[in-house]
Amino acid sequence: MAEPAENYSSILTRIRGVEPTLTAAHRRIAKMILAEPAAVAASTITELAERCATSLTTITRFCRELGLAGYPELRLALAAEQGRTNANPRDTALIAFSPDDPASVVLRSLLASDVRAMEETAAHLDVTAVDRAVSALVRARFIDFFAVAGSAGVAMDLHLRLHAIGRPCALWTDVHNAVCSANARDHRDVAVGISHSGTTAEVVEPLTIAKERGATTIAVTNFPRSPLGEVADVVLTTAARDTPFRAGGVAARHSQMLVLDCLYIGVVQRTHETSDQLLTAATEAVAKHRLPQR
């Protein structure tokens, strides 16, 4: 089914998200669009087919793969996105780094890159899926978090904050411990897997086991059609990009944090009476461990 026009703003983000799972022919089309979106928006379907060495039918199938009715809708979406970029040039400025850049340029580049990733994540994020995830977390008997490397640091923040408001949960970064915990789950529990690529075996495996045991599964990933996305009941998608000296997994941290913040605030909103009491008590307890100011 074609998606409504209000979703056109995320067309390039959507293409980047599904690109790794496309066929070779569809991937050629995707790369052409991502490299030259304005040129594609101005091209006929015949011109694009010639440039990608493919058929008109393949172009149409690619559009439907994105949830669009056909090529006219793709051109419209690309033209709309190009118009927003022209109106706001900072969206494409200062997102790359070179060895000779001074710290001031690096700082501006980092800020522009992270702000854009968070804005694209917010535009692309399915708020209905967020609501479903929050509902599952609120009613869960126990919550497992599965994450490794950099994603584990982001997961730890949410794990500790939920723990502070009385949500029973644990973060597993070792696959042996993760699969053991996943094996103990059932329909009363929730398992959350966090992986930028969605292909991290140490995250996909325990989430798969938890799903087989009946737990509600949630994935936070940049690629919704990845193995992690395929095994999840609820998929929450980030929108980070690689830049020189900064692989996608590193660039994704702020986008991941934005998504996990949404989950945390949602849980606090629905449990505000008990959460407020526990947060107040925690603040008072931690205050005793602060050194006096001079």
Steps between C-alpha positions, in 0.01 A plus 500: 500500500637844410589720793341844546672815380590611852751212512689625194730707723680181600547350153883512496513374858269217401719407204814499714323280754406228253798522263702209653210259445419595139571290193800596289284682244302687765823589680635665185187715488529584870865604466418722204219670692708551813792639298295732278147551639443828314605349166271200550212730594546673164536175301236298321466134589662410167800721572547349845467147364773571244733652761452199729519245218163351594140482379196723552330214682790472745477874574129465571558199725766697687250780564246251633772351720510843668123508546440740211244448225750558222773718351299828496463476878875440537581810293253704705655380826853577380400844372335582834810391689725701270284805559542468875876459460524813283299693759724377783857456367638396840341160441780417256780717636778413740446127527843376392844518657851516358839443671582872481177638649551715812304419817251780431404344165481151650268630772266665250507189282416272792215724608355520148533125449342403832218754477412382151508133606269574792264707286482227237446238770214705646343547156532131416411347837165319516331653807237227497780246537645708784163486679485124454850463639421719801185301576699178489769639731244624752322167532814283482581263783868526402693690231817368334733734311737341249782719365876495451780750438383862457131414500548344843596838644175651372301200623659528844363851541142387438547187708619700803228761466224239477654317794487824701124529448430142603493321166657151537763478227854395412755581231693208346815569299639145510323266260518200735321689777264655248375171357458354849279792602309491171431132553322583829251742340131450419198705387520720808844636410661742255836474324668803339782458246711803406733488199575769242557249219238253621738219409685454831468127572543549875184715496293320237542155657366576851219715359398208278499263799293744706247525217481121474425486873208741452651831612413826324809602302612855419783595262681834479699506176591715201388227259142377554535207257812369671499163682432685826207687349356183352485323838347794692133559570566875516773671296622850591723644228784749533642705211878536539756519219866417468746788473881493467665397829156420641335170409123471510502318831672796666287758319187316613544556875304824524222365279481184712489711814213705356296185437578353842418833666156483338450156651613613845281812506205292379545254785533782755185666367296183543641420844548858623369452854743223598775632271491846662529349847794278405683776311462737794634235741789423263592868470507535878714187538752610236522851651672354805792395279570845354792700633417848638568790264777739593 
